[in-house]
């Protein structure tokens, strides 16, 4: 149902603001005086709010008149304001209706007016390429809501807290590729978290991310895989091998077998969807990803549970001109922020410095100035491999950081280079 912000509606809001303190307190954070169509109503609303801010009481008309006099020039006639106050006071209370109706109406109107103002302001900002400020204005307009989450009452919500925790563990956990890591995390990672894979170039970052994507599909989750380096077809071919166990070199000659096994995979895990999107290397930034999410929701009815960015260094910062380490930390912060906004688990990868190739175990020290990336994320693993391990098809996964589980331990893993699949090794079998 559509309601116009008519004269009587505006007067009804002012009437309730003059006589209902709870109403005033609920709408005060939402409504700017400029939202009122008529300046006289804006002035009255400002007077009510200013008086309450100072004295914590709703003003009487005599007080409002004095406030208006003080704000106007001595030569200006305020009789129009006095007449309007009479009209507001004489309103039939029954015609105003239920207070909640007005609260809902004010919320809708405030959202509309805030978005209008954001769009109007964005015109000049766009000319100056101040994209981050436009984003901030639009986001602020979209978050207008009188039913705010004001936090939890610690002592009053004990049972609810544990019920939410149980529900989260059951329904909103995202398993990692390896069972040992899942056990240490009590079931896996959660939505709104940023997880990161650290490795030198060519050691398996993309390979791990593909395996992680398949793991999510096996949990009937929607997966968005964003490639900033390889083509969509090449990433899809990697998924082909991991999901069907058909070797990469045999895919072209095994199309019918591939279709059959993918069909069986989909029958077993029917709910999860996978979308692969390629962006040009070094040209896309976080706003391009955000725009893609909006388009996928609007045109494909697709909302990802897991977002995979392959990989962090190939994203362009929104604000140019920063030092490299600052830019990378900012990108990591943006990725985590987007994970929260989209209620998704965010996976990405990052490269080590030059020393990453020479050390046997990659730790924080091999990130040097880019340590801010690890500080920002919720979970981080490094992939470690000597030349001997490469020849044997082995690797070591080191948990560098975990906010919610055990960290700084090594897990031996095996790579099937033909199918690109990863499996966990028994540490006792690998021990010398």
C-alpha positions in Angstrom: 0.0 0.0 0.0 1.4 3.4 -1.0 0.9 6.5 1.2 1.7 10.0 0.1 3.4 12.3 2.7 0.3 14.7 2.6 -0.3 17.8 4.6 -2.4 15.9 7.1 0.1 13.1 7.4 2.8 15.7 8.2 0.6 17.3 10.8 -0.2 13.9 12.3 3.5 13.3 12.7 4.0 16.7 14.4 0.9 16.1 16.6 2.3 12.8 17.8 5.8 14.4 18.3 4.2 17.1 20.5 2.2 14.8 22.7 3.9 11.4 22.6 7.5 11.3 23.9 8.0 7.6 22.8 7.0 8.4 19.3 9.4 11.4 19.1 12.3 9.3 20.4 11.7 6.6 17.8 11.5 8.9 14.8 14.1 11.5 15.8 17.1 9.4 14.5 15.3 8.7 11.2 13.8 12.1 10.2 15.6 15.2 9.1 13.7 18.4 9.1 14.4 18.8 5.4 12.2 15.7 4.7 9.1 17.8 5.4 7.6 19.3 2.3 6.8 22.7 3.9 9.4 24.9 5.6 6.9 25.7 8.4 6.6 22.1 9.4 10.4 21.7 9.2 10.8 24.6 11.6 8.2 23.3 14.1 9.8 19.8 14.0 13.3 21.3 14.6 11.9 23.3 17.6 10.3 20.2 19.2 13.5 18.2 18.8 15.9 21.0 19.9 13.8 21.6 23.0 13.8 17.9 23.9 17.5 17.6 23.3 18.2 20.4 25.8 15.5 19.8 28.5 14.5 16.1 28.0 10.8 17.2 27.8 8.4 17.9 25.0 7.8 21.7 24.7 4.5 23.4 25.2 3.3 25.8 22.4 4.5 28.8 24.3 8.0 27.3 24.4 7.9 26.5 20.7 6.8 30.0 19.8 9.8 31.5 21.7 12.2 29.0 20.0 10.8 30.0 16.6 11.1 33.7 17.5 14.7 33.2 18.5 15.5 31.5 15.2 13.7 34.0 13.0 14.6 37.6 12.3 12.9 40.3 14.5 11.1 41.6 11.4 9.6 38.3 10.4 5.9 37.6 11.3 5.5 34.3 13.2 1.7 34.4 13.1 1.8 31.7 10.3 3.6 29.4 12.8 1.1 30.1 15.5 -1.8 29.4 13.1 -0.2 26.1 12.0 0.3 25.1 15.7 -3.5 25.7 16.2 -4.3 23.4 13.2 -2.0 20.7 14.6 -3.5 20.9 18.0 -7.1 20.9 16.7 -6.6 17.6 14.8 -9.1 14.9 15.5 -7.1 12.2 17.4 -9.3 9.5 15.8 -8.2 10.7 12.4 -4.6 10.2 13.2 -5.0 6.5 13.6 -2.7 4.0 15.3 0.7 5.2 16.3 2.4 2.2 14.8 0.9 3.1 11.4 2.7 6.5 11.6 5.9 4.9 12.7 5.9 2.5 9.7 5.0 5.4 7.4 7.8 7.6 8.8 10.3 4.8 8.3 9.3 4.3 4.7 9.3 8.0 4.0 12.7 8.5 5.6 14.2 5.7 3.5 12.8 7.2 0.3 14.0 10.7 1.2 17.4 9.6 2.3 17.9 7.6 -1.0 16.7 10.7 -3.0 19.2 12.9 -1.2 22.0 10.3 -1.7 21.3 10.1 -5.4 21.1 13.9 -5.7 24.5 14.3 -3.9 26.0 11.5 -5.9 25.8 13.5 -9.2 28.5 15.9 -8.1 30.5 13.2 -6.3 30.5 11.1 -9.5 32.0 13.9 -11.5 34.9 14.0 -9.0 35.2 10.2 -9.0 34.5 10.0 -5.3 33.0 6.6 -5.6 33.7 5.6 -1.9 31.6 8.6 -0.7 28.8 7.6 -3.0 28.9 4.1 -1.7 28.8 5.4 1.9 25.8 7.6 1.2 23.8 4.9 -0.4 24.7 2.3 2.3 23.6 4.8 5.0 20.2 5.3 3.2 19.6 1.6 2.9 20.3 0.9 6.6 17.6 3.3 7.9 15.5 1.1 10.2 13.6 2.0 13.4 13.8 -1.6 14.6 17.5 -1.5 15.4 19.4 -4.3 17.0 20.6 -2.5 20.1 22.6 -5.5 21.5 21.7 -8.3 23.8 20.9 -8.3 27.5 23.7 -10.5 28.8 22.0 -11.9 31.9 18.5 -12.2 30.3 19.5 -14.1 27.2 21.5 -17.0 28.4 19.2 -19.7 26.9 18.7 -17.8 23.7 22.5 -17.4 23.3 23.1 -21.1 23.5 20.1 -21.9 21.2 21.6 -19.6 18.6 25.0 -21.2 19.1 23.5 -24.7 18.5 21.6 -23.5 15.5 24.7 -21.9 14.1 26.8 -25.1 14.6 24.1 -27.1 12.9 22.9 -25.0 10.0 25.5 -22.3 9.3 28.8 -24.0 9.4 31.0 -24.3 6.4 33.3 -27.3 6.4 36.9 -27.1 5.3 38.4 -29.7 2.9 40.1 -31.6 5.8 38.3 -33.3 8.7 41.1 -32.5 11.2 40.6 -28.8 10.6 36.8 -29.1 11.0 37.2 -30.9 14.3 39.5 -28.1 15.6 36.8 -25.6 14.5 33.9 -27.5 16.0 32.4 -28.1 12.6 33.9 -25.5 10.4 33.8 -21.8 9.7 30.9 -19.4 9.8 29.2 -16.9 7.6 30.5 -13.3 7.8 34.1 -14.6 8.2 37.2 -14.1 6.0 39.4 -17.1 5.4 42.7 -17.0 3.6 45.2 -19.3 1.9 48.8 -18.3 1.9 51.4 -19.7 -0.4 54.2 -18.8 -2.8 53.4 -18.6 -6.5 52.6 -21.9 -8.1 52.2 -23.9 -4.9 48.5 -24.5 -5.1 46.4 -21.6 -3.9 43.9 -21.8 -6.7 43.9 -25.6 -6.4 42.9 -25.4 -2.7 40.2 -22.8 -3.4 38.6 -25.0 -6.0 38.6 -27.9 -3.6 37.1 -25.6 -1.0 34.4 -24.7 -3.5 33.6 -28.3 -4.2 33.3 -28.9 -0.4 30.7 -26.2 -0.2 28.7 -27.6 -3.1 28.7 -31.0 -1.3 27.0 -29.1 1.6 24.4 -27.8 -0.8 25.7 -24.3 -0.5 25.7 -21.7 -3.3 29.2 -20.8 -4.4 30.5 -17.7 -6.3 34.0 -18.2 -7.7 35.6 -15.0 -8.9 38.8 -15.5 -10.9 41.1 -12.6 -11.4 43.8 -14.5 -13.3 42.5 -17.6 -15.1 39.5 -17.8 -17.6 36.1 -19.1 -16.5 36.6 -22.2 -18.7 39.9 -23.1 -17.1 38.4 -22.7 -13.6 35.4 -24.8 -14.7 37.8 -27.5 -15.9 39.4 -27.7 -12.5 36.0 -28.1 -10.9 35.2 -30.8 -13.5 38.2 -32.9 -12.3 37.7 -32.4 -8.6 33.9 -33.2 -8.7 34.1 -36.1 -11.0 37.7 -37.4 -10.5 38.3 -37.4 -14.2 42.0 -36.5 -14.9 42.5 -33.0 -16.5 44.2 -34.5 -19.6 41.3 -36.8 -20.3 38.4 -34.2 -20.0 38.2 -33.4 -23.6 37.9 -37.0 -24.6 35.5 -37.8 -21.8 32.6 -35.4 -22.3 29.8 -38.0 -22.0 31.4 -39.5 -18.9 31.8 -36.0 -17.5 28.1 -35.2 -18.1 27.1 -38.4 -16.5 29.2 -37.9 -13.3 28.2 -34.2 -13.0 24.6 -35.4 -13.3 25.1 -37.9 -10.5 26.9 -35.2 -8.4 23.9 -32.9 -8.8 21.5 -35.6 -7.9 23.4 -36.2 -4.7 23.8 -32.5 -3.9 20.8 -30.8 -5.6 20.6 -27.5 -3.9 24.0 -25.9 -4.3 24.8 -23.8 -7.4 28.2 -22.7 -8.7 28.7 -19.5 -10.7 32.2 -18.6 -12.0 33.0 -15.1 -13.0 36.2 -13.8 -14.5 37.3 -10.2 -14.0 40.3 -8.6 -15.9 43.5 -8.9 -13.8 44.2 -5.8 -11.8 41.1 -3.9 -13.0 38.3 -5.0 -10.6 37.8 -3.6 -7.1 35.5 -4.5 -4.2 32.8 -2.3 -5.7 32.8 -4.4 -8.9 32.3 -7.5 -6.7 29.5 -5.7 -4.8 27.8 -4.7 -8.0 28.0 -8.3 -9.3 26.3 -9.6 -6.1 23.4 -7.2 -6.7 23.1 -8.2 -10.4 23.2 -11.9 -9.5 20.4 -11.4 -6.9 18.3 -9.3 -9.3 18.7 -11.3 -12.6 19.7 -14.8 -11.6 18.0 -15.1 -8.2 21.4 -16.2 -6.9 22.6 -15.4 -3.4 26.0 -17.0 -2.6 26.7 -18.7 0.7 30.4 -18.8 -0.1 32.4 -16.2 -2.1 35.8 -17.2 -3.4 38.2 -14.5 -4.6 41.2 -15.8 -6.5 43.2 -13.9 -5.4 43.7 -10.9 -3.2 46.7 -9.2 -4.8 44.9 -9.0 -8.1 42.1 -6.9 -6.8 42.5 -3.1 -7.3 42.1 -0.9 -4.2 39.2 1.5 -4.4 41.4 4.4 -3.3 44.6 4.7 -5.4 47.9 6.1 -4.2 48.4 4.0 -1.1 51.6 2.1 -0.3 51.4 -1.5 -1.4 51.1 -3.0 2.1 48.4 -0.4 3.0 46.4 -1.2 -0.2 46.5 -5.0 0.5 45.4 -4.5 4.1 42.5 -2.2 2.9 41.5 -4.8 0.4 41.4 -7.5 3.1 39.3 -5.2 5.2 36.9 -4.6 2.3 36.6 -8.3 1.7 35.8 -9.0 5.3 33.3 -6.1 5.3 31.6 -7.6 2.2 31.4 -11.0 3.9 29.5 -9.3 6.7 27.2 -7.4 4.3 26.4 -10.4 2.2 26.1 -12.9 5.1 28.6 -15.2 3.3 31.8 -17.0 4.1 34.6 -15.3 2.1 37.6 -17.2 0.9 40.6 -15.7 -0.7 44.3 -16.3 -1.3 47.5 -14.3 -0.9 51.1 -14.7 -1.9 54.2 -14.7 0.3 57.2 -12.5 -0.1 60.4 -13.8 -1.9 61.5 -15.7 1.2 58.4 -17.9 1.0 60.1 -20.1 -1.5 63.2 -20.7 0.6 61.6 -21.6 4.0 60.3 -25.0 4.9 57.3 -23.6 6.9 55.6 -20.4 6.0 54.6 -18.3 9.0 53.8 -14.7 9.7 57.4 -13.7 9.1 57.1 -14.5 5.4 54.4 -11.9 5.0 56.6 -9.0 6.2 54.8 -5.7 5.6 51.7 -7.4 4.5 51.0 -8.9 7.9 47.9 -6.6 8.1 46.1 -9.1 5.8 46.4 -11.9 8.3 45.5 -9.6 11.2 42.2 -8.8 9.4 41.1 -12.3 8.5 39.4 -14.8 10.8 41.2 -17.9 9.6 44.5 -18.4 7.6 46.4 -21.5 6.5 49.7 -21.7 4.6 50.5 -24.3 2.0 54.1 -25.6 2.3 56.0 -27.8 -0.1 59.6 -28.8 -0.7 60.9 -30.0 -4.0 61.0 -33.6 -2.6 57.4 -33.2 -1.4 56.4 -31.9 -4.8 57.8 -35.0 -6.5 56.0 -37.2 -4.0 52.7 -35.4 -4.4 52.7 -34.3 -0.8 52.2 -30.9 1.0 51.9 -29.5 4.5 49.0 -27.3 5.6 49.9 -25.0 8.5 47.2 -23.2 10.5 48.6 -19.7 10.8 45.6 -18.1 12.5 42.2 -19.3 13.9 40.0 -17.0 16.0 37.8 -20.0 17.1 40.1 -23.0 17.2 43.5 -24.5 17.5 46.3 -22.8 15.6 50.0 -23.1 14.8 50.0 -26.8 13.9 50.9 -28.7 10.8 48.6 -31.1 8.8 50.2 -33.3 6.1 48.1 -33.6 2.9 48.3 -35.3 -0.4 47.7 -33.9 -4.0 46.5 -36.0 -6.9 47.9 -33.8 -9.7 45.8 -35.6 -12.3 42.4 -34.8 -10.7 43.6 -31.8 -8.7 42.0 -33.2 -5.6 43.4 -32.9 -2.0 43.2 -35.4 0.8 44.4 -35.5 4.3 47.3 -37.8 5.3 47.6 -39.7 8.5 50.3 -37.9 10.4 51.5 -41.2 11.9 52.0 -42.7 8.4 54.1 -39.7 7.3 56.2 -39.6 10.4 59.8 -40.9 9.9 
